[in-house]
Amino acid sequence: MDFTNFRMPFDINPKYSKKVAYFSMEFAIDQALKIYSGGLGFLAGSHMRSAFNLKQDLIGIGILWKFGYYDQARNHDQTLQPTWTKKMYTFLEDTGIKFQIEIHSAPVWVKVYYLAPEIFQTAPMFLLSTDVPENDHISKTICHRLYDANESTKLAQYILLGKGGAKLLDVMNFERDVYHLNEAHALPAAFYLLRKYGGDKEKVKEKLVFTTHTPEEAGNEKHDLFMCHDMSYFSGFSIDEVKNIEGVDDDRFNHSLCALRMARVANGVSQLHGEVSRKMWSKYPHICEIKSITNAQEFKYWADKPLYDAKDENDGMLFDFRKKHLKKRTFRIVADQTGNLFDPNIFTIVWARRFAGYKRADLLLHDKERFERLLNNPKYPVQIIWAGKPYPMDYSAISTFNTLVEESKYYKNMAVLTGYELALSKALKQGSDLWLNNPRVPREASGTSGMTAAMCGSVNLSTDDGWIPEFAKNGINGFVTPQADYANLSIYDQDNFDLENLYNVLENEILPTYYDRPNDWRKIQQNAMDDVKVQFNSDRMADEYYTEIYA
């Protein structure tokens, strides 16, 4: 294939003929391609699959991470050990394209790889690498570790994705109507376009759309403006010109704010997150409209088809048999990793996602007495599994992970697993009865893991955050804890309020339903499977991006 005159490799549905380039730091496409860390990647992966399903004129642009995020191993005492292993991919095609971009006032070579749609049934994808012989050692390391802890390396990664991705489109003579930034990481693309169009901001605005995933201002990345300038982030525009565009006379450059001022339209990733974002950014003038398009996950990839078939055939016995089979399969992983033998007849709770402070992985353990009662209840026995990858330099999150590992040594019905990537994520959703999600409200922008859990017959128990207000009907398709006036509660009081309610729902509603009224429990599972199937399938989301954002 001649990539310098690239054309879409399949016929485009006329409904989706707007030409789009989708920029993301991470894509969770398949277990074999380790270029993601967590939820942002899971979302982007589902978006690429749905773009392929709907035959949209959309390509993905990302980075080929040599060591991925990291591999989650264990020390001799079972605690977390991040390891970095070079990844090899024979299914990626070398495009033969090499070009230079400026990073830190020096030319850096960029090599481009192609993921063809037929490999994993995705939109065509282009992955950028600086790990080539022509570059010096420092330049080679730009694409080594996803979200590198070194600030200048991280900025160089953003420049590679944004400026490199935008230049790639020019090198390929592949004109795009829309440059979609999934988070603000690829913002250097906007400054590349601004340089290309001779400083015409309106022309850039016509092309640029932005998805924000961060529901609090402090969580949006800021970096030293002069450092960004020295790194060649702004494609030659001066500090004063950048301050004028960003609209803040501050020496900390706010990537998201600048994206909101350069884009034509933006969106939050749930109805609640859209409201929170509009309120959060409203104090700044000249930002674009912020809509809401709720995140979703691809049904075809995540849903357990035999479980849906049993549901549709109204065969309760077959449905329960299938769920038990999925649990057995998952418990082999538990046994292999921990030596604990879990029982498929016992109610199984899973908490699995990125370890971050606001997600409160260890909340149930804040009341040790009640936790012990839960795990030692002879009438309503439970098993509980944790999994998730903390950021390798987030020592607080790693400490939480290690605390859970230490605690698990006292219980044969508690396990903490490593290797939380696509394959383990899928297994845990299939093997859980209850998907536990307890972030501090309103810190969770979307929280898509609960969607894919529901697609596998796992029932959600969640605080009322992210996508949950749009989905949950308490006691009918899941369980939601009551809301407090969180704005006026201290973190300590909020945690105690939510903890009390989580235990109350678990002890008084969920466990009695599961054990004493299995038909009612099955009905809740099946209601969730019905309610998640269309509204939270990423085909709906990919369609909405075309009708509401790209149009």
N, C-alpha and C positions, 0 to 999 in steps of 0.2 A: 504493500500500500504506500502511495506517495503522501506522506503526512504534511508536506508543504502546501498541498491543495486538498486538505481534508474535507470530506463530505460525510454527512450522517449515514451510517451503514444500514439503516432500515428506512422504510417509508414512514413519513410523518403523518399522524392524524391531523387533518386540517384545523381541528379545534385547538390544537396546541402548536401552532406554527410560529409563534413568537420565539425568536432565537435566544436561548439563555445559556449563560455560563455560571455554574454554581461553585463557589469557592468555599472550601472547608478545611480546617487544620486536620480533621480526622474523619475517617469513613469506616464504619463497621460493616463490611460487605460479607465476609466469610471468615470462619475460624482460621483459615489458611493464610489470610492477609492481615498481618498484625500492625495496622496503621491507625489505631484508635486507642482511646483510654476509657471512655465511658459514654454517658447519655448523649452528648453532642454527636459522637460518632455513630451510635445506634440509630439516632434520628436521621443523620445524613445517609447512612446505608439504606434504610427503609425508603428514603426519598429517591435514591438512585434506582432501587428496584421498581418503585411505582412509576417513575418516569419511563422506564422500559415497558412496564405493563401497558401504559396508556399511549406509548409511542409518541412521547413529547420530544420537541426539538431542543433538547437540553443535554449538556455535557457536564461532567464533574471535573474539578481541578483540585488536586491535593498534593501532598508531599510523600515521597517514598522514604519512610523512616527506616534507617538501616538497623536500628536496635528496637524499633517499635516504641512503646511507652516504657515498659520494663517487663521482665518475667518475674512472677511472684513465687519465690522459693521460700524455704524455711531454714532457720538456723538449727543447730543440733537440739535446742530445747523447744522446737516447734514455732518459735516466734518468727516474725516476718523478716525475710531477707530479699531485698530487691537485687536482681541480677540482670545483666545486659548481654544478650546473645545476638550475634549477627544473623539477620534473616535472609533466606534465599527463596527466590520466586521464579520458577521456570515458566510460569504461565503469563508473565508480563512480557510485552513485546517492546524491543528497543526501537523507538521511532526513527533513530538516526539523527534526530534534531538536537543540536547543541547551540547555545547562544550565550551571550554575556549580559549580565545586569550589574549595576553599580551597587555595591554594599560597602559602607564605610569608606567612600571615596576611592574604591578600588574595583577593578573588573573581576567578577566572579562568574565562572562557567556553570551553566545549568544544562543538565542532560534530562531528556524526557522519555518516560515509559508510558505504554498504552495498555489499558485493560479493556479488552474487546467485550462487547455486550453479551456474547454467547457464553463466556466463561462462567459468570455467576448471574446471568439475566439482569443486568443493570444497564443504565445509561452508559454511553462511552465515557471512559475516564482517563485523564492524563495526570501522571504523577511525576513530580519534579525532584531531581536529585542534584546535589553539589558534590557528591562523593566520586569525583573523577580525577584522573592523574594530573590534569592541567591545573588543578587548584592547589593552593598551599594547604597545610594541615588544618589551620583554623577554618578556612572556607569549607573544607571537606566535612567538618564536624557540624555544620549548620543543620544538616538533615539527619544527624545521628539519633538524637533522643527527642521524642515528642514532648513539648513543654519543658525544654531544658531549663534547669534552675538558674543558669547564668543569664543575667538580664540582657547583655549585649547579644548573646547567642539567640535568645528568645526573639528579640527585635529583628535580628537577621532572618529568623524563620518567617516572621510576618512579612518581611520585605520579599523573601523568596516566593512565598505563596501569592502575595498581592501583585507586586511588580513583575515577578517571574511569570505568573499565570496570565497577566494582561499582555505581556510581551509575547508569550507563546501564541496567543490568539492572532497577533499580528504576523508572527513568523509563519503560522499555518495558513494565512490568508482566510481566516475563518471568522467572518464578521458576526458579532452577537449584538442583539438589541438590548439585552438585559445582563448586567453583572450583578449576581445575587451573592451578597456576603453573608454567610452563615456564621454569625458573631463578627466582631470587628477586627479579627486577626488579619484579614486580607485587605484592610483599609489602604495600604500603599497602592493598590490597584486604582483607587480614586485619584491619587496624586499623579500616577502614571498617565491616566486619561486626561487629567487637567493639563499636564505638560503637552500631551499629544494634541489637545484641542486649543492650544495657545492661550490657556488661562480662562477659557470660557466655562464658567461654573454651571451655567444652565444646561450646556451640552452634556456635562458629566451627570448632572441631576437627572436628565432624561433616561440615562442608562442604569443608574445605581439604585438598588433596593437592598434592604438590610433587615436581618432577623436578629433580634436581641433576646438573649436567654437569661439575663441576670436581673433579678427582681429587687436589688438594692444598689443604691449608687456606689457605696463603698466597694462593692464586689466588681465594679467595672474597672478594667485595667487603666492605670495611669503610669506614665513613665516620664522621666526628665526630658523636657522639650529639646534642650540643647543636645542631649545624648541622641535623641531620635534624629535630629538634624545632622549631627556628625555621622550617624550611621547611614545617611542617604535615604532615609525613610520618605522624605517629601519630594523626591525627584527634582531637587534643585531649587525649590521654592524657599524663600527666606523665612526666618523666624517671624518677622512682622507679618508677612503674607499668611503664614499658617495661623498665627493668633487671630488674624482678621477672619479667616475661614472658620476656625473653631469657636470664635466669639467669646473667649475667656482670656483675660489678661493674667495668665497664671503660668508659672514655669513648669507645671506638671501637665503633660499632654493627656487629655481624656479621649481615648480612642472611640468609645461608644458615642460620646457627645458629638465628636467631629463627624462620625458616620451619620448620625441623625440630622446633621446640618448639610451634609453633602448628598444625601440620598433623596430620591423623589418620594419614597414611601417606605415605612418600616412596619414590622409586626412583632407583637409579643406572642408567646407560644402556648397560651391558654387564654380563655376569656378573663380570668382573674388576673393573670400576668399582664394582659393588655391594659386593664384598669390601673394596676399598680404602676406600670411603666408610664402611662400618660400622666398620672399624678406626680410621679417621681421627677419627670423631665420637664414638667410644665413651667417651671420657674425660669427656664432658659428660652430666650427668643429665637425665632427663625429655625426651629426644628421641624422636621417633616411630620406628616400625619403618622400616628402609630395605630395600626389595626390589630386585630387578633385573629390568628389562624392557629388553632390548637394542634399541637404535635400529634403524631400518630405513628403506628408501626405497621409494617406490611403483613397483612393477614396470612397470605400464602406461605410466607417463610416461617412465621411463628406459630400459627394455630395447629393444634393436634387434630388432624383430619378424622381418624377413627373415633375420637371422642365426640366430635361434631356429628359424625354419622350415627352414632348410638343415640345421641340426643334427638336428632331429627327423626329417627325411627321409633322414638319414644320407648326405647328398651333400657329400662333402669338398671337391670342386672348387667347387661353388656357395658353400659356406661361405667358402673362401679368397678367392674372387672378391669376395664381399660385403665381407669385412673389408678387402680391398685398395681397394675402392671408397670405403669410409668413410675410410680413411687419405688417399686422394687429396683427398677433400672437405675434410678438416681441414688438409691441407698448403697448400690455397689461402689459408687464413687466415694460416698461417705466412709464406707468400710475400708476401701483402699487407702484413703488419705489419713484416717484417724484411728482405725481399728475398732470403731463403734459399729455394732450391728443394729441398725434401725429396723423397726417392725412396720410393714405397710398397712397394718390394721390400726395403727396409732396416729392420732391427729398430729400433723406436722406443720410447724410454723417456719417460714423462711424470711429472714431479713437479708437482702442482697442488693447492693448497689455501691456506688463510689462512697468511700469513707470520707465524710466531711463533717465538721462540727455541727452544723445546723441540721444535719440528717439524723443525728442522735442515735447512732448504732446501738449504744449500750443503755438506752433509756430504761428498759425493763429491769436492768440490774441496779437502778438507783434505789429501789426498795428491795433489799436483799432477802428479807423475810418472805415477802410476797413472791419473789422469784423462786425461792426454794419450795414454797407451797405449790406453785404452779408446776414445777418440774417433778415434784414428789407426790402429786395428787393420784391416789389409787383409783378413785372413781372415774376421773376424766384424765387419763394419762396424755402427756404431750411429748413431742420431740421438737427440738428447735435447732435450726442451722443458720449460721452467719457466713457470708462471703462478700468480698469486695476488695477493690484495690485502692488503698490510700495513695495520694500523691507521694512519690518517694522521698521528698524533702519535708513533708508535713508531719513533723515529729509528734504532734498532738494526736493526729489521726492514727498514726502507726502505734502509738501508746495505747489507744482505745482497742485497736485490733489485737495487740499483744495481751491486754488485760482480759479480753474475751477468750483468747487461747488458754491463758492460765486458769480461768474460771472453768473452762470446759473439761479440765483434767479431773474435776470433782464429780462430773455427771456423765453417766453412760448414754444419756439421751440429749446431750448437747454437743454440737460439732461446729468447728470453724474451718472453712475450706479455703484453699488458695487456688489461684488460676481463674479468677472471675473474668472470663471473656465470653464470646458468643456461645460456645458449646456448653460451658458450665451454666451460663445464664438460662439457656433453653432447658437444660436438664432440671434445674432447680424450680423453674416455673411448672414444668410437667410433674415434678415430684412433690410439690407442696400442696397442702390443703388451704393454707392461709398465707397470703402475701402481706407481710407487715411493713407499713410505711408510716414513719412518725416524724416528719420534718417540723421545724418551728414554722408556724404560719406567719406571714405569707412568703417564706423564703424559697419555696420550691416553685420554680417557674412552670414546670409541667409534670415531670416525673413519670416517664413513659413505661417504666418497668411493670407497673401495675396493669397496663393495657395488655401486654404480652402474657402476663400471668393469667389474666381472665380468659385469654384465648386458649389456655391449657387447662381450664377447669379449676383454677386456683382463685379463692375468694379474697377480695381486698379488705384489709382492716387499715384505715388510714385516718390521719388528721385531715381536716377539710381544706386541702391546699392543692395547687396546681390544677391538673385536669379533673380531680375528684368531684368538685362542685358541679361539673357538667355531666357527670356519669352516675354518681352513686345515689341509689335510693336505699336509705338505711334499712337493713333487715330484709330487703327484697333482692338486691343484686350485689350486696356488699355491706360493710359496716363502717360507719363514720363516727368519730368521737365528737362530742359537742364542742362548739366554738366558745372561746372566752373573749373578753375585750382585751385582745393581746397587746394592743397599742399602749395600754396603761398598766400592763403587768411587767414586773422584772423578769429576766430570763429564768431566775430561780423559781418564781411563782408560776410562770408559764409551764416550765418543765414538770413541776409537781401537779399542776392542774391536768395536763395531758396524761401524765403517768397514771394518776388515779382513774381517769376515764378509760384509758386503755385496759387496765386490769379489770375494771367493772364490766366492760363490754365482753372481754375474753371469758371471765369467770361466769357471768350471769346470763349471757346471750349465746355466744359462739359455741363454747364447749357443750352446753346442754343440748343445743340444736344438733350438733354433729353426732353426739352419742345417743341421745334419747329420741331424736326425730330425724332419722337419716333421709327420709323422703323430703322433708322440708329443706334439709341441707342441700340435697341434690337439686332442688328447685332453684335455690339461690345461685348455685354454680351455673345452672343452665340459663337463668335470667341474665347473669353477667356475660356469658358467652354470646347470647343474642344481642345484648345491648352494646357490646364492644365491636361486633363484627363489621358493621358498616361505618358507624360514626367515628371510630378510632382506628380505621384501616387507612394506611398512608396513601392509598389511591384517592381517597376523599381529600386528603391534605394537598397532594400534588395537583389535583384539579383546582382546588381553591387558590393555590399560589398563582395559577394561570389566570383565573377569572378576577381575583381581587388585588393581586400585587403586580403581576407582570403586564396586565392589559393596559 
